[in-house]
Amino acid sequence: MSRNANSVVFLITMEDGEFQNELIRIKDKLYRMAYVMLLNEEDASDLTQETLLILWKKKNLLKKMDNVEAYGIRVIKNLCFDLNKRQHLFKNQILPKIGNRNLKFYQNYEEKEALQVLMDSLKKIEIKHRLIFVMKTIEGYSYEEIENLTGFTQENLRQIISRTRKYLRVSLKKQYDHG
């Protein structure tokens, strides 16, 4: 093999490695998005793996894209909606217990209780609004990025996030005033 052919093979491998690093970088965000939509750890994990596989299969096309992460979020969002339709999971879905391995980080009972109340309140919010709220407040997306991903206008996004915050505040206040 000539020196130029070796260089080409090396460049292709480097590109694949860079793409693999990009997938590794966005994997946790994809999982969190799926978990917020499905409220089920196993399904979120399965759909994250399926999304990563879809992205890997389309790597040659995606390498030319500016924002693989946005495409990945669209893919996982659509997969989650499809799963919800097939299994009718969203309505009255019980939020899986966060589990002792995650709750051990919360040392006092009040923090555990507040987290559970917050998660119980969050599960009552419409799935699209919950996703938008998490994208903005937890994942740190800008309004422009969320607009591009969801199709909602920035004004609508601000209203949704404001209403969601107000609802969560009222729910927490009600729980602690009457609980």
C-alpha beads as a LAMMPS data file, in Angstrom:
LAMMPS data file: protein, C-alpha beads

179 atoms
178 bonds

1 atom types
1 bond types

-500.0 500.0 xlo xhi
-500.0 500.0 ylo yhi
-500.0 500.0 zlo zhi

Masses

1 110.0

Atoms # bond

1 1 1 0.000 0.000 0.000
2 1 1 1.373 3.411 -0.865
3 1 1 2.000 6.152 1.663
4 1 1 -0.983 8.188 0.349
5 1 1 -3.346 5.225 0.687
6 1 1 -2.244 4.766 4.318
7 1 1 -2.894 8.452 4.967
8 1 1 -6.407 8.183 3.541
9 1 1 -7.196 5.152 5.715
10 1 1 -5.851 7.014 8.757
11 1 1 -8.006 10.069 7.985
12 1 1 -11.133 7.946 7.614
13 1 1 -10.371 6.259 10.924
14 1 1 -9.802 9.631 12.586
15 1 1 -13.123 10.899 11.249
16 1 1 -14.879 7.805 12.587
17 1 1 -13.144 8.318 15.913
18 1 1 -14.225 11.944 16.062
19 1 1 -17.791 10.957 15.197
20 1 1 -17.692 8.260 17.876
21 1 1 -16.499 10.868 20.380
22 1 1 -19.414 13.105 19.375
23 1 1 -21.847 10.241 20.019
24 1 1 -20.259 9.559 23.391
25 1 1 -20.545 13.263 24.226
26 1 1 -24.300 13.411 23.505
27 1 1 -25.238 9.958 24.844
28 1 1 -26.164 11.169 28.336
29 1 1 -28.266 14.051 26.997
30 1 1 -30.155 11.652 24.757
31 1 1 -30.799 9.361 27.712
32 1 1 -32.078 12.217 29.885
33 1 1 -34.404 13.384 27.109
34 1 1 -35.777 9.876 26.689
35 1 1 -36.161 9.414 30.442
36 1 1 -38.056 12.685 30.799
37 1 1 -40.431 11.643 28.029
38 1 1 -40.897 8.010 29.032
39 1 1 -40.387 8.068 32.802
40 1 1 -38.877 4.609 32.534
41 1 1 -35.167 3.849 32.885
42 1 1 -35.123 0.670 30.803
43 1 1 -37.090 2.140 27.894
44 1 1 -34.974 5.301 27.976
45 1 1 -31.802 3.219 27.881
46 1 1 -33.100 1.042 25.031
47 1 1 -34.138 4.036 22.926
48 1 1 -30.836 5.771 23.616
49 1 1 -28.995 2.748 22.268
50 1 1 -31.333 2.583 19.277
51 1 1 -30.751 6.279 18.575
52 1 1 -26.986 5.890 18.776
53 1 1 -27.203 2.965 16.355
54 1 1 -29.304 5.028 13.926
55 1 1 -26.820 7.892 14.143
56 1 1 -23.876 5.534 13.604
57 1 1 -25.524 4.003 10.531
58 1 1 -25.999 7.506 9.099
59 1 1 -22.542 8.731 10.118
60 1 1 -21.400 9.562 6.581
61 1 1 -24.400 11.839 6.094
62 1 1 -24.215 13.265 9.614
63 1 1 -20.507 14.111 9.424
64 1 1 -21.521 16.850 6.999
65 1 1 -24.086 18.289 9.435
66 1 1 -23.292 21.130 11.789
67 1 1 -25.379 19.820 14.690
68 1 1 -25.466 16.050 15.165
69 1 1 -26.834 16.585 18.683
70 1 1 -29.969 18.341 17.415
71 1 1 -30.559 15.547 14.923
72 1 1 -30.075 12.954 17.669
73 1 1 -32.597 14.718 19.893
74 1 1 -35.129 14.729 17.070
75 1 1 -34.564 11.014 16.485
76 1 1 -34.940 10.091 20.146
77 1 1 -37.962 12.365 20.538
78 1 1 -39.685 10.641 17.614
79 1 1 -38.782 7.189 18.932
80 1 1 -40.225 8.124 22.323
81 1 1 -43.453 9.387 20.781
82 1 1 -43.731 6.171 18.770
83 1 1 -43.191 4.056 21.884
84 1 1 -45.756 6.068 23.828
85 1 1 -48.291 5.582 21.055
86 1 1 -47.688 1.835 20.841
87 1 1 -47.815 1.180 24.541
88 1 1 -50.055 4.031 25.737
89 1 1 -47.513 4.724 28.432
90 1 1 -47.886 8.402 29.028
91 1 1 -51.340 8.657 30.596
92 1 1 -51.238 7.825 34.302
93 1 1 -47.687 6.480 34.081
94 1 1 -46.213 6.048 37.521
95 1 1 -42.773 7.561 37.813
96 1 1 -40.300 4.779 38.527
97 1 1 -38.687 5.109 41.900
98 1 1 -35.440 6.918 41.569
99 1 1 -33.764 4.158 43.544
100 1 1 -31.465 4.050 46.535
101 1 1 -28.321 4.426 44.461
102 1 1 -29.434 7.905 43.378
103 1 1 -31.146 8.948 46.596
104 1 1 -28.090 8.192 48.724
105 1 1 -26.687 11.520 47.530
106 1 1 -29.488 13.270 49.408
107 1 1 -28.495 13.007 53.021
108 1 1 -31.576 14.319 54.758
109 1 1 -35.176 13.253 54.561
110 1 1 -36.522 16.681 53.552
111 1 1 -34.419 16.720 50.387
112 1 1 -35.615 13.223 49.446
113 1 1 -39.210 14.197 50.070
114 1 1 -38.899 17.462 48.115
115 1 1 -37.340 15.627 45.187
116 1 1 -40.147 13.061 45.180
117 1 1 -42.820 15.785 45.320
118 1 1 -41.102 17.624 42.483
119 1 1 -40.876 14.460 40.349
120 1 1 -44.521 13.558 41.095
121 1 1 -45.575 17.067 40.040
122 1 1 -43.391 16.959 36.930
123 1 1 -45.000 13.724 35.741
124 1 1 -48.400 15.466 35.637
125 1 1 -47.206 17.998 33.061
126 1 1 -47.925 17.387 29.369
127 1 1 -44.999 15.536 27.780
128 1 1 -44.097 18.278 25.290
129 1 1 -44.088 20.907 28.029
130 1 1 -42.059 18.666 30.321
131 1 1 -39.492 18.132 27.570
132 1 1 -39.231 21.879 26.882
133 1 1 -38.876 22.629 30.607
134 1 1 -36.083 20.073 31.007
135 1 1 -34.296 21.232 27.853
136 1 1 -34.209 24.818 29.135
137 1 1 -33.756 24.469 32.891
138 1 1 -31.729 21.268 33.212
139 1 1 -29.942 20.816 29.885
140 1 1 -29.314 24.535 29.380
141 1 1 -30.508 24.859 25.786
142 1 1 -31.172 28.371 24.503
143 1 1 -34.650 29.405 23.397
144 1 1 -33.418 29.482 19.807
145 1 1 -32.120 25.898 20.017
146 1 1 -35.380 24.668 21.552
147 1 1 -37.352 26.551 18.895
148 1 1 -35.381 24.771 16.167
149 1 1 -35.895 21.372 17.803
150 1 1 -39.583 21.679 18.698
151 1 1 -41.083 24.152 16.235
152 1 1 -42.572 26.274 19.048
153 1 1 -41.960 30.012 18.834
154 1 1 -39.692 31.581 21.430
155 1 1 -42.674 33.447 22.878
156 1 1 -44.565 30.162 23.283
157 1 1 -41.505 28.557 24.849
158 1 1 -41.239 31.337 27.434
159 1 1 -44.933 30.940 28.281
160 1 1 -44.642 27.155 28.597
161 1 1 -41.591 27.393 30.846
162 1 1 -43.181 30.129 32.954
163 1 1 -46.405 28.129 33.396
164 1 1 -44.461 24.985 34.211
165 1 1 -42.403 26.784 36.858
166 1 1 -45.549 28.310 38.335
167 1 1 -47.290 24.930 38.409
168 1 1 -44.300 23.295 40.122
169 1 1 -44.065 26.164 42.641
170 1 1 -47.780 25.864 43.471
171 1 1 -47.523 22.072 43.756
172 1 1 -44.578 22.285 46.129
173 1 1 -46.214 25.033 48.176
174 1 1 -49.476 23.090 48.394
175 1 1 -47.626 19.951 49.495
176 1 1 -45.717 21.731 52.240
177 1 1 -48.617 23.904 53.401
178 1 1 -51.031 20.969 53.612
179 1 1 -48.729 17.939 53.645

Bonds

1 1 1 2
2 1 2 3
3 1 3 4
4 1 4 5
5 1 5 6
6 1 6 7
7 1 7 8
8 1 8 9
9 1 9 10
10 1 10 11
11 1 11 12
12 1 12 13
13 1 13 14
14 1 14 15
15 1 15 16
16 1 16 17
17 1 17 18
18 1 18 19
19 1 19 20
20 1 20 21
21 1 21 22
22 1 22 23
23 1 23 24
24 1 24 25
25 1 25 26
26 1 26 27
27 1 27 28
28 1 28 29
29 1 29 30
30 1 30 31
31 1 31 32
32 1 32 33
33 1 33 34
34 1 34 35
35 1 35 36
36 1 36 37
37 1 37 38
38 1 38 39
39 1 39 40
40 1 40 41
41 1 41 42
42 1 42 43
43 1 43 44
44 1 44 45
45 1 45 46
46 1 46 47
47 1 47 48
48 1 48 49
49 1 49 50
50 1 50 51
51 1 51 52
52 1 52 53
53 1 53 54
54 1 54 55
55 1 55 56
56 1 56 57
57 1 57 58
58 1 58 59
59 1 59 60
60 1 60 61
61 1 61 62
62 1 62 63
63 1 63 64
64 1 64 65
65 1 65 66
66 1 66 67
67 1 67 68
68 1 68 69
69 1 69 70
70 1 70 71
71 1 71 72
72 1 72 73
73 1 73 74
74 1 74 75
75 1 75 76
76 1 76 77
77 1 77 78
78 1 78 79
79 1 79 80
80 1 80 81
81 1 81 82
82 1 82 83
83 1 83 84
84 1 84 85
85 1 85 86
86 1 86 87
87 1 87 88
88 1 88 89
89 1 89 90
90 1 90 91
91 1 91 92
92 1 92 93
93 1 93 94
94 1 94 95
95 1 95 96
96 1 96 97
97 1 97 98
98 1 98 99
99 1 99 100
100 1 100 101
101 1 101 102
102 1 102 103
103 1 103 104
104 1 104 105
105 1 105 106
106 1 106 107
107 1 107 108
108 1 108 109
109 1 109 110
110 1 110 111
111 1 111 112
112 1 112 113
113 1 113 114
114 1 114 115
115 1 115 116
116 1 116 117
117 1 117 118
118 1 118 119
119 1 119 120
120 1 120 121
121 1 121 122
122 1 122 123
123 1 123 124
124 1 124 125
125 1 125 126
126 1 126 127
127 1 127 128
128 1 128 129
129 1 129 130
130 1 130 131
131 1 131 132
132 1 132 133
133 1 133 134
134 1 134 135
135 1 135 136
136 1 136 137
137 1 137 138
138 1 138 139
139 1 139 140
140 1 140 141
141 1 141 142
142 1 142 143
143 1 143 144
144 1 144 145
145 1 145 146
146 1 146 147
147 1 147 148
148 1 148 149
149 1 149 150
150 1 150 151
151 1 151 152
152 1 152 153
153 1 153 154
154 1 154 155
155 1 155 156
156 1 156 157
157 1 157 158
158 1 158 159
159 1 159 160
160 1 160 161
161 1 161 162
162 1 162 163
163 1 163 164
164 1 164 165
165 1 165 166
166 1 166 167
167 1 167 168
168 1 168 169
169 1 169 170
170 1 170 171
171 1 171 172
172 1 172 173
173 1 173 174
174 1 174 175
175 1 175 176
176 1 176 177
177 1 177 178
178 1 178 179
